[in-house]
Amino acid sequence: MSLHLRKGVFHCLANGKIACLDLPADRYFALPAHTEAAFQNLVAGHDLNDIDLAALAPLLQAGLLIEGADTVSTETVEHIGMPSASVLTAFATHSGLPIGTCLEALACQLGATLALKYRRLNGMIDAIRQRKHVAAAEGQKVQNSPPLTPLHAHLALRRLIPHQDQCLRRSLGLIDLLARHQFYPNLVIGVRMKPFEAHAWVQWNEMVLNDEVDHVLRYTPILVV
């Protein structure tokens, strides 16, 4: 029997434990200890023995694994550089930002808040991915460095909008704002275990655009868009 992860199920090794994200269902889950070795054999493309298949049976029954062709196929996190710098390190509150850009940043933030309330995250991730593909396919002129004025306008909102448990909506808002200025960084969702926690941030190459390096390094990326 050849098995692979259903489309939209991602995984990573965080703090020595396998964490999984079922994006269409918008839920995270960890694997039982007796399943982890079998799962690692699966994603490594090793032949599965009867013990492995028995351990993976609950995932198959839940529809997280499906039977496929001879080639093992799994969703893996897109490569991203290790964060080494942050815009926040050099950022100071800027006065004199254009009011239009500040309103645009606020609109993007409110739009992300409404989108998370009424749309599924899976669809929002697909939209970000599609927007990047369209820009590349149409040969749009893409900025090769962060546009500072809209970025500073977004960061200035941090003083007005509480950041507690707002990492995903703030990151989605920033992604939308920067796309309006033809700049397409990565949205990164990371996890850590013991205890479990998920976090989102925006990253361009090795630079974090809306968080501190020391903070995001606590998390292992499970999804990069």
Buried (B, 14 or more C-beta within 10 A) or exposed (E): EBBBBBEBBBBBBBEEBBBBBBBBBEEBBBBEEEBBBBBBBBBEEEEBEEEBBEBBEEBBEEEBBBEBEEEBBBBEBEEBEEBEEBBBEEBEEEEEBEEEBBEBBBBBBEBBBEBBEEEBBBEBBBBBEEBBEEBEEEEEEEEEEBBEBBBBBBBBBBEEBEEEEBBBBBBBBBBBBBBEBEBBBBBBBBBBBEEBEBBBBBBBEEBBBBBBBEBBEEBBBBBBB
